[in-house]
Amino acid sequence: MMHGFLARPALVIALFLAVAATAADENPGKIETVELETRLGTITIELYLERAPLSSASFLDYLDEGLMEESAFYRVVTHENDNGSPLISVVQGGLLDDEKMLQPVAHETTEATGLSHADGAISIARAEPGTGSGGAFFICVGDNPALDFGGTRNSDKQGFAVFGQVVAGMDVVRAIQQLPADLPTDNEYMKGQLLREPVEIVSARRTPPPDKQIN
């Protein structure tokens, strides 16, 4: 009897947390919708302004300065060409000229935001925590939990900073990932991952907010 009594509160708590997590996923707070047009098609992204304010604002800074239209998707990582561990699957993009990078922003962990590197998540690329900005980002192809806080892809286990989600155009993202990635490089970590012909972002624009935006 005692075991059953003790198990009930634990079960209630577990159910409460599960419901809370689902509610958080369904209610991202205030969002901004952005369309990235490429030669392969358009990618539509929702940015989570409340849950990841620094990262999403940084991405919008590049858009508003016209720098996003000087960007491209240039790196693809699959389970077949990944040179790290655990294996991940992403498409990376951003500015091609590092000298035009804006100031980095503080690292917003997935533990703090409640977001995750699920299929279609867009996240800040970085070296050390706090060195990234919206000028270098990647989109997940499939779920990549190793990139979340506590994941072991990076030795610091701080993960990367998710700040939005692709809501249309994942077919374009997957098409980019399948392009030839044999551009020569001296960087062993990126060998076999750099696109022979980067896919330029020819237009980047804000769009009217969707009906589900919460003010």
N, C-alpha and C positions, 0 to 999 in steps of 0.2 A: 504493500500500500504506500509506503513512504516513497519508493522510487516513482510510482505513478504520480503522486502529489508533486514531487519536485520537477517532474518532466513537463507538467502542464504550463507553468510560467515560462519555461524555456521555449516551448512550442509557440506560445502566444507572442513572445518577443520576436522569435524568428519570423513569424508570419507578419508582424507589424513592420519589421525592417524590410521584408520583401515588398510589401505594399508601398512603403515609403519610397523605396528605390525605384519602383515602377512609376509612381507618381512623379518623381523627380525627372525621370527620363521623358515622360509625356508632357511635362510642363517646364520647358527650358527657360522660361522667363522671356524678357524682351529679346527679339532677334532682328537681324538685318539680313536681307537676301541679296546675294551677289551672283552675277552671271559672268563666267569666264568663257570667252569665245576663242576657239582654236580652229585650225584648219581641218580637224577631224570632227568638230562639232562643239556644242556648248555644254559647259558643266555649271550647274546651278548649285549654289552652296548657301546654307543657312549659318550665320554666325551667331554665337551665343553671347550676346553683349553683357548679360548679367552674370552668367556662370563663369565666363572666362574674359573678364573686361579688358585686361591688359593685352592679351594676345589678339583678341578680335579687333581692338582699337588699333593695334599696330598694323594688322593686315589692311584695315581701312585707310590708315595713313598712307600706305604705299599706293592704294587705289586712288585716293584723292589727289596725290601728288603726280599722278600719271605714270608712276614707276611700274605699276603692274603690267602696263602695256610694253614694258621693256623686259618682260620676264618670259620664261618658257619652262616647259617640262623637259628636263634634261637627263634624268637618272631613273632607272627602273630596277627594282629589286624583286626577285622571285625566289622560290625555294630552290630553283635550279642554279641560280647564279649568285646567291647570297654568300658572302664571305665572313659573316659573323654568326653568332649563336646566342639564343635560339633563333631559328629561321623566321624571317618576316617576309611580308609581301606588300610593297608600297610603290608609289610613283612620286618622285620628288620634283619640285619646281621652285621657281623664284628668280631673282635678278641674276643676270649673267655677268654683270659688272659689280664686283664687290665694293668698289669705291663709292658707289651710290647707295650703299646700305645706310638706313637710318639707325637711330640709337636702339640698342637691345632693350628688352623688357625683362622684368623679374619673372622667374619661372613659376608658372601656375600648374601645380601637379594635378593629376587626375584624382588624387585623394582629396584635394581641396575643392575641386570643381564638381566632382561626382560624375564626370564624363569618362568615356573609355575609348580605346582604340578599336572600335568595332568597324565592320565593313563600311566604307565611305566616310569615316571620320577624317577631318583635316586637322593637322597638328604642326606645331613649330619644330623645325629642325634646329639642332643645337650641338655645341661641343660641351663645355661645362655648363651647369645650370646658371641661367641668367645671361647667357651670351647670345640667345636667339632672338629673332624678330619675325614679323610677318613677311619679310623679304626672302625668307627661305622656309619652305613648308613642304609637307608631304601628305598624300592621301592614301589611306589604308585600302588595300584590296583583300577582302576577307578580314576576319577578326585577328588582331595582333596583341594579345594580352601581355606579351613580353615587353611591350612598349609602355605599359601603364606603370604607375607608381608601385614600387616593390618588385617589378619585373627585372629579370636578370640580363636583359640585352645590354644595359650599361652597368658598369661595376658600381656606380654610385646609387643605383636602384631608385633614382628619382623620377625615372620615366620621362616622357615627353608631354607637351602641353596641348591637349586637344582644345580647339576653340570653335569648331563648327562641324557640319555634316553635309555631305553631298545628298541632295534630294532629287536631282535629275541629272542624267548624263554619266552614270557609272559605266555605261557601255563605251563611252568615249575614254574614260579613265582606263578601262581594260584594254581598249584598242591601243592606247599609248604604251601600255605595259608590254604589248606583244611586238613592238617595233624593234628593229635590229639595234642591239646595244653593244657595239664592238669598237667604239671610239678608243684609240690608244690612250693609255694613261700610265704614269709612273706610280700612281697611288694603288698599292696592292689591294687595299680594302674595297676600292671601287672598280676593280678590274672586271670587265665584262658587264658593266652596269650603265655606262654612259652612252646615251643615244647617239647613233651616227648622225642623225639630223634632229636636233631639238625641236619640240613642237611649241611654236611661239604662241603666246597669249596675245591675240591681235586686238582684243577689246575686253575691257573689264568695267563693269558698271553695276551700280546699285539698282535694284528693282523695287516696285511697290511691295510693302510687307504683306505676307500671306494672311489669310483670315484667322489662322490659329495663333497669331501673335498675342502675347499677354502683356498688357501695359501696367 
